[in-house]
Amino acid sequence: MSLSSLDRLLQVMAKRPQWDEYRRYVEICEIWSTIVPKPAASHSQPLYVQRDMLWISTSSSVWAQQLSFQSYSLLKQLNHRLSASPLHKLRFSPAQWHNHPSQQHPSYVTTKQNLFAHTDGVSPIEKSITTTPEEAFQRWTTAIAHHLQHLQLCPQCHRPTPDIELERWSKCYLCITQHWSTKSLSTLE
């Protein structure tokens, strides 16, 4: 079986009626970056179409609100360019934003410390395919151990601690929480 026949098979399958929503979604993704202002394009991503409503993920609630103010204009531009049936509404939400994990939380571990780094020569995709729960657990414990070995130790309890916590409190979040709780108890007495 050659690659050209596989490509032809995929083209034939994509023309089936069951793939209409997928083709519509792909068309929307291609149009999206051309109608959205450039700064907003890097902070938004179409997720899916459901009942003629386009769900768009944003990097933050601020971007969701900013784009929702422009939704009428964006919807009008999008429908003008769509070859399929028009959309009725755009929904913006930061809930499923996953392309920019570094923007999610200050404790995010940098790329060199990433849990899914190629430590054993196995790609992240291969790591996600497991045959047994035991293998999945073993891969997870190995990834956690690799992650922890790159972190500095808390000066008080000697647990691996993200740099941001050490910069902020000079100790891990567990030690600072314990410090605060003992401090608040001593003020009550």
Residue pairs with C-beta under 8 A, 6 or more apart in sequence:
13 19
14 22
14 23
20 84
21 49
23 84
24 49
24 82
24 84
24 85
25 46
25 48
25 49
27 82
27 83
27 84
28 46
28 49
28 54
28 78
28 82
28 87
29 46
31 78
31 81
31 82
32 41
32 44
32 45
32 46
32 78
33 41
35 74
35 77
35 78
35 81
36 44
36 67
36 74
40 63
40 66
40 67
43 58
43 59
43 60
43 63
44 56
44 57
44 58
44 59
44 63
44 67
44 92
45 56
45 57
45 58
45 97
45 99
46 54
46 55
46 56
46 57
47 55
47 56
47 57
47 96
48 54
48 55
49 55
49 87
51 88
52 85
52 86
52 87
52 88
52 89
53 87
53 88
53 89
53 90
53 91
54 78
54 87
54 89
54 90
54 91
55 91
55 93
56 67
56 90
56 91
56 92
56 93
57 93
57 94
57 95
57 96
57 97
57 98
58 64
58 67
58 92
58 93
58 94
58 97
59 94
59 97
59 100
59 103
60 94
60 97
60 103
61 94
63 92
63 94
64 92
64 93
64 94
65 92
67 74
67 90
67 92
68 90
68 92
71 89
71 90
71 92
74 90
75 87
75 89
75 90
78 87
78 90
79 86
79 87
97 103
97 104
101 108
102 108
102 110
106 164
107 162
107 164
107 165
109 115
109 147
109 162
111 117
112 150
113 147
113 150
113 151
114 147
115 143
115 144
115 146
115 147
116 124
116 127
116 143
117 146
118 124
119 142
119 143
119 146
120 142
127 139
127 143
130 136
130 139
148 160
149 160
151 160
151 161
151 162
151 163
152 160
152 161
152 163
152 166
153 159
153 160
153 161
154 160
154 161
154 165
154 166
154 171
154 172
154 174
154 175
155 170
155 171
156 171
156 172
156 175
157 171
157 172
157 174
157 175
159 172
159 174
161 171
161 172
161 173
165 171
165 172
165 173
165 176
166 172
169 175
169 176
171 179
